Amino acid sequence: MSLQQRMSSRLKRAQYRAASTAKVGWYSAFYIMGRHIVGPLTQPGEVPRPTRSGVSSLADMRREFGQLFREELADVEAGLYKMPKEFRERPNPFRLLTDARAYLQEAREVAKRSFRQGGGTEVRDISDDALPTYYRQNFHFQSDGWLSERSADVYDTQVEVLFTGAADAMRRRALALLAAEVQRLIADGRTEADILVADVACGTGRLLSDMVDNFPSLGVTAVDLSEPYLEKARQSAAGARNAAFVNAPAEKLPFADGSLDMLTTVYLFHELPPKVRREAAEEFARVLKPGGLYVHLDSVQYGDTSMDILLETFPRAFHEPYYDSYCAEDLAALFGEVGLHAEGEKLGFLSKASSFRRAS
């Protein structure tokens, strides 16, 4: 390696470390403020529910947290994908302060709703009856569920605060698997433009944004049930040259049989009832081409780390009715039953990216 290359590598490391450290510090401060607003998980005088899992080691948590960023930096240095756009661009202080204010206001509403009977399902009174029943809930006790612009505006900040600035880095564990597959297909003679990908339950488009930043000509379709969140995804994918946006559920996708090279989901399956997970898996197998790849990113599960107690207590603190069953779900069996076979896996702090390939 030449002197110039060594200097470039050092500057890249310094850039990544400085930007990621600043981000973690910012969101950690709001995590502390948010916890102060939300308060304890049990009301005064209420006896805490017993747990099955032992106490997590703070040292283990810190090690796993740091490892997430070290592995991402290694992927960036290896050329798997670019330096994340969020670390290349100068932060907008006004936007950060606006988002922080909205987060703190919403934290107060979450705190009230978490101790209110029916606070996790109050959105059903205002939701469209055409939406699946499981979707018409206030997941995380957030205002309006996923059904308003206000919810879409504050959601990304909520998730980053929850994971103290690590949420995007965790999502990009899926980007690493997707990028490797895109590179493989291009090496086999395909062009970026004719590789067809669906980002299902795209939300506000955080993974989608990184996807099109690295592969702007991909034939990508973003799918979500929430129109306000789809609008955010459109804004996130502003640099895409070949993107479409579709309102549809994961279990009823508007694609022809065997039409997609890849399909991605991020934090979807822990929000689905077990029966719907199986319906979605069948749909994924139907729409993927023989040899096509499904990239699945979601929470780590029981036994993946030493932090099982966090997984056990999380749905008690936030309205997550299907989370516990997801953490015990056998993913290899779930997708294997429909012909999607486990191929790779990347752990990233409290998230896990897994890939499943349809038999060719």
C-alpha positions in Angstrom: 0.0 0.0 0.0 1.4 3.4 -1.0 1.8 6.3 1.4 -1.1 8.1 -0.3 -3.4 5.0 0.2 -2.4 4.7 3.8 -3.1 8.4 4.5 -6.5 8.0 2.7 -7.3 5.0 4.8 -6.4 6.8 8.1 -8.5 9.9 7.1 -11.5 7.6 6.3 -11.2 5.9 9.7 -10.9 9.2 11.5 -13.9 10.5 9.6 -16.0 7.5 10.4 -15.0 7.4 14.1 -15.6 11.1 14.7 -19.0 11.1 13.0 -20.2 8.0 14.6 -19.0 9.1 18.1 -20.7 12.4 17.7 -24.0 10.7 16.7 -23.9 8.3 19.6 -23.2 11.1 22.0 -26.1 13.2 20.7 -28.7 10.4 20.8 -27.4 9.1 24.1 -28.2 12.4 25.7 -31.8 12.2 24.4 -32.1 8.6 25.6 -31.3 9.8 29.1 -33.9 12.6 28.8 -36.4 10.3 27.3 -36.0 7.7 30.1 -36.5 10.5 32.6 -39.8 11.5 30.9 -41.1 8.0 30.5 -40.1 6.9 34.0 -40.1 3.4 35.5 -41.5 0.4 33.7 -44.0 -0.2 36.5 -46.3 2.2 38.2 -45.8 3.1 41.9 -46.7 0.2 44.1 -46.8 -2.3 41.3 -44.7 -5.4 41.7 -42.3 -5.9 38.7 -43.0 -9.0 36.7 -40.5 -11.8 37.1 -38.1 -12.5 34.2 -36.8 -15.8 32.7 -33.4 -14.3 31.7 -30.4 -13.4 33.8 -29.0 -9.9 34.1 -27.0 -8.8 31.1 -23.3 -7.8 31.5 -22.8 -4.1 30.9 -19.3 -5.0 29.6 -20.8 -7.4 27.0 -23.3 -4.8 25.9 -20.5 -2.2 25.4 -18.4 -4.7 23.5 -21.2 -5.7 21.2 -22.1 -2.0 20.7 -18.5 -1.1 19.7 -18.2 -4.2 17.5 -21.1 -3.0 15.4 -19.3 0.1 14.4 -15.9 -1.7 14.0 -17.5 -4.2 11.6 -19.2 -1.5 9.5 -15.9 0.5 9.2 -14.2 -2.7 8.0 -16.9 -3.2 5.3 -16.5 0.4 4.2 -12.7 0.1 4.1 -13.1 -3.2 2.1 -15.2 -1.3 -0.5 -18.4 -3.3 0.2 -20.3 0.0 0.4 -19.5 3.7 0.6 -18.9 5.7 3.7 -22.5 6.2 5.0 -24.1 9.3 3.6 -25.0 10.4 7.1 -21.3 10.6 7.9 -20.3 12.3 4.7 -22.8 15.2 5.0 -22.6 18.1 7.4 -25.3 17.9 10.0 -28.2 20.4 9.9 -28.3 21.9 13.4 -31.8 23.3 12.9 -33.2 19.9 11.7 -31.5 18.1 14.6 -33.0 20.5 17.2 -36.5 20.4 15.5 -36.4 16.6 15.5 -35.2 16.5 19.2 -38.0 18.8 20.3 -40.6 16.6 18.5 -39.1 13.5 20.1 -39.3 14.9 23.6 -42.9 16.0 23.0 -43.8 12.5 21.7 -42.0 10.9 24.7 -44.5 12.6 27.0 -47.4 11.2 24.9 -45.9 7.7 24.9 -45.5 7.8 28.7 -49.2 8.7 29.2 -50.3 6.1 26.7 -48.2 3.3 28.2 -50.1 3.5 31.5 -53.5 3.9 29.9 -55.7 0.9 29.4 -56.0 0.2 25.7 -53.2 2.7 24.9 -51.6 0.3 22.5 -54.8 0.0 20.3 -56.4 3.4 20.5 -55.5 4.1 16.9 -58.1 1.6 15.7 -60.8 4.3 16.3 -59.3 6.4 13.5 -57.7 3.8 11.1 -58.9 2.6 7.8 -60.9 -0.6 8.1 -59.2 -1.9 4.9 -55.9 -2.2 6.8 -55.0 -5.5 8.3 -56.2 -5.7 12.0 -52.7 -6.4 13.3 -51.5 -3.1 11.7 -54.1 -0.9 13.3 -52.3 -0.5 16.6 -50.1 2.0 18.4 -46.9 0.0 18.2 -44.4 1.4 20.7 -47.4 3.4 22.1 -46.6 6.0 19.5 -49.2 8.6 18.5 -51.3 7.7 15.5 -49.5 4.3 15.1 -47.9 4.4 11.6 -50.8 6.3 10.1 -49.9 10.0 10.1 -47.3 12.5 8.9 -46.6 13.3 12.6 -45.7 9.7 13.3 -43.5 9.5 10.2 -41.7 12.7 11.1 -40.7 11.5 14.6 -40.2 7.8 14.0 -36.5 7.8 12.9 -35.5 10.0 15.9 -37.4 7.6 18.2 -35.5 4.6 16.9 -32.1 6.3 17.0 -32.7 7.4 20.5 -33.8 3.9 21.6 -30.6 2.5 20.3 -28.4 5.5 21.3 -27.4 6.3 17.7 -26.8 2.8 16.5 -30.0 2.2 14.5 -28.8 3.1 11.0 -25.6 1.1 11.5 -27.6 -1.9 12.6 -29.8 -1.6 9.5 -26.7 -1.4 7.3 -25.8 -5.0 8.3 -28.5 -5.8 5.8 -26.9 -3.5 3.3 -23.6 -5.5 3.6 -25.5 -8.7 2.5 -27.3 -6.9 -0.3 -24.2 -5.2 -1.6 -22.3 -8.5 -1.8 -25.2 -10.0 -3.8 -25.3 -7.0 -6.2 -21.6 -7.3 -6.8 -22.0 -11.0 -7.4 -24.7 -10.5 -10.0 -22.7 -7.8 -11.7 -19.7 -10.1 -11.8 -22.0 -12.6 -13.5 -22.7 -10.2 -16.3 -25.8 -8.4 -15.1 -26.2 -4.6 -15.1 -27.2 -2.7 -12.0 -30.3 -1.4 -13.8 -31.8 -4.8 -14.6 -31.4 -6.1 -11.0 -34.9 -6.0 -9.5 -35.2 -5.5 -5.7 -38.2 -5.0 -3.4 -37.7 -3.3 -0.1 -40.8 -4.5 1.7 -42.2 -2.6 4.7 -39.7 0.1 3.8 -40.9 2.5 6.4 -39.3 6.0 6.0 -36.7 4.5 3.7 -33.6 4.4 5.8 -32.2 1.2 4.2 -33.6 2.3 0.9 -31.6 5.6 1.1 -28.3 3.7 1.7 -29.3 1.2 -1.0 -29.7 3.9 -3.8 -26.8 5.9 -2.5 -24.6 2.9 -3.4 -26.5 1.5 -6.3 -28.5 4.4 -7.8 -29.6 2.5 -10.9 -31.1 -0.5 -9.1 -34.6 -1.4 -10.2 -36.0 -1.0 -6.7 -39.7 -1.0 -5.5 -40.4 0.3 -2.0 -43.5 -1.3 -0.4 -45.3 -0.2 2.7 -48.8 0.0 4.1 -48.5 3.6 5.4 -48.8 6.4 2.8 -47.2 8.9 5.1 -44.2 6.6 5.6 -44.0 5.9 1.8 -43.8 9.7 1.2 -40.8 9.8 3.6 -39.3 6.9 1.6 -39.7 8.9 -1.6 -37.8 11.7 -0.1 -35.1 9.4 1.2 -34.6 7.8 -2.3 -34.3 11.2 -4.1 -31.1 10.0 -5.9 -32.7 6.8 -7.3 -33.0 6.5 -11.1 -35.2 3.5 -11.3 -37.5 3.4 -8.2 -41.2 2.8 -7.6 -43.4 3.1 -4.5 -46.3 0.8 -3.8 -48.9 0.6 -1.0 -49.3 -3.1 -0.1 -49.0 -5.5 2.8 -46.0 -8.0 2.9 -48.4 -11.0 2.7 -50.0 -9.8 -0.5 -47.3 -8.4 -2.8 -48.1 -6.9 -6.2 -45.3 -8.8 -8.1 -45.5 -11.6 -10.6 -44.2 -15.1 -9.7 -40.4 -15.4 -9.9 -39.9 -11.7 -10.9 -37.5 -10.4 -8.3 -33.7 -10.9 -7.8 -33.8 -9.7 -4.2 -36.2 -8.8 -1.5 -35.3 -7.0 1.8 -37.2 -6.4 5.0 -36.1 -4.3 8.0 -37.8 -4.7 11.5 -40.9 -6.2 9.9 -41.3 -9.7 11.3 -41.4 -8.9 15.0 -44.4 -6.7 14.2 -46.3 -9.5 12.5 -48.5 -12.2 14.2 -47.0 -15.7 13.7 -49.7 -16.7 11.2 -49.0 -13.6 9.0 -45.2 -14.3 9.2 -45.8 -17.6 7.4 -48.1 -15.9 4.8 -45.3 -13.3 4.2 -42.7 -16.0 3.9 -44.8 -17.8 1.2 -45.2 -14.5 -0.7 -41.4 -13.9 -0.6 -40.7 -17.4 -2.0 -43.4 -16.8 -4.7 -42.0 -13.5 -6.0 -38.3 -14.3 -5.9 -36.6 -15.8 -8.9 -35.1 -19.3 -8.6 -31.7 -18.5 -6.9 -33.0 -15.1 -5.7 -32.0 -13.8 -2.3 -34.1 -12.6 0.6 -32.3 -10.3 3.1 -34.0 -10.3 6.5 -33.0 -7.8 9.2 -34.7 -7.7 12.6 -34.1 -8.0 16.3 -31.6 -10.5 17.6 -33.4 -13.5 19.1 -33.2 -15.5 22.3 -29.8 -17.1 22.5 -28.0 -14.9 19.9 -26.3 -12.8 22.6 -26.0 -12.5 26.3 -28.6 -9.8 26.4 -31.8 -11.9 26.4 -33.2 -10.0 29.4 -33.5 -6.9 27.1 -35.5 -8.8 24.6 -37.8 -10.1 27.3 -38.5 -6.8 28.9 -38.7 -4.7 25.7 -42.3 -5.6 24.9 -43.3 -4.8 28.4 -42.0 -1.2 28.2 -43.4 -0.6 24.7 -46.5 -2.0 23.0 -45.0 -4.9 21.0 -47.6 -7.7 21.0 -45.8 -10.1 18.7 -42.2 -9.4 19.8 -41.7 -12.2 22.3 -43.0 -14.9 19.9 -40.6 -13.5 17.2 -37.6 -13.8 19.5 -38.4 -17.5 19.9 -39.1 -18.1 16.2 -36.9 -20.6 14.3 -36.2 -18.5 11.2 -34.4 -21.3 9.3 -37.4 -23.5 9.7 -39.9 -20.7 9.0 -38.3 -19.8 5.6 -37.0 -23.3 4.9 -40.6 -24.6 4.8 -41.3 -22.4 1.7 -38.0 -23.2 0.0 -35.9 -20.3 1.2 -32.7 -21.7 2.6 -30.5 -20.0 5.2 -27.2 -18.8 3.7 -25.5 -16.0 5.8 -25.9 -14.0 9.0 -24.4 -10.8 10.5 -25.0 -9.8 14.1 -25.0 -6.1 14.9 -25.5 -5.2 18.5 -29.3 -5.8 19.0 -30.1 -6.6 15.4 -29.4 -9.5 13.1 -29.2 -9.6 9.3 -29.8 -13.0 7.7 -30.0 -14.1 4.1 -32.1 -16.8 2.6 -31.9 -18.1 -1.0 -34.6 -19.6 -3.1 -33.6 -23.0 -4.5 -32.6 -22.6 -8.1 
